């Protein structure tokens, strides 16, 4: 939580020209139900003491109508300021209704006793997607998907991108340029090097930009399991959806693989090559003499990711699964997919 309090202090300094000072870390005095999910600090602002409660997910406070928040105030008798990356509109209203404040670093703040309030449009209408906005490039789309999955929530640089996706520094620079131009990330100079950080919350990123992400993977084609020997395969599609929901496992396994650096070398990774059979041919997974619609007992359904997705315990990560291609309109699948989509959205903070 140290990063969150640092961001809150920096935000108050630069926005209101005040000088908050952290006087004491009292995290050990928090209720045990939220002790591992939050931290607390006594902060002095203009000779006034406040209790800044940094929470990783506002949902941990929403239970029992903010009972933990009321207990913290009753014990310490200090004005409580909730600090979080994201606070729902309803929670903002409830926190302010019980006389407490909140800070979302870089966005909004309310500190009643100091008459500090920034963000008059806090309870704004959801962002409306504009069809004319063109899709992001493939690497920027992957980076956003990583962020939505909980990765890259702090600072990162070009080396992180080149190592994760196996791309050149030039490709990393193009990625940063595109995301900077759209206001999704911000740049910080660290000596001769630049570091970057996402400038909006994961939920806001989802609301604004989900529909602008490029395809992250191919569709599924039947492939003989013997052709997957030596490849790092993982469960995806309906097989992964069955893990995250009550959907029954499909009769035919749905697996994913991703291109290694040598597979991508000197080959184009574009929406056109992702949408067709190009990568299946690159990886020699297709039987050219066989009807692709024919199944036998040794086959499974396979899709290809041009870059490494996030894989958890041999299953495609939930965010990547929601954003990936498979038959989401099948009656058997539709309800489970909708539940997973809601689950992913509710976990964004």
Secondary structure, 3 states (H helix, E strand, C coil): CHHHHHHHHHHHHHHHCCCCEEEEECHHHCCCCCHHHEEEEEEEECCEEEEEEEECCCHHHHHHHCHHHHHHHHHHCCEEEEECCCCCHHHHHHHHHCCCEEEECCCEEEEHHHCEEECCCCCCCCCCCCCCCCCCCHHHHHHHHHHHCCCCCCCECHHHHHHHHCCCHHHHHHHHHHHHHCCCEEEEEECCEEEEEECCCHHHHHHHHHHHCCCCCCCCEEEEHHHHCCCCCEECHHHHHHHHCCCCCCCCCEEEEECCHHHHCCCCCCHHHHHCCHHHHHCCCCCCCCCCCCCCCCEEEEEEECCCCCEECCEECHHHHHHCCCCCCCHHHHHHHHHHHHHHHHHCC
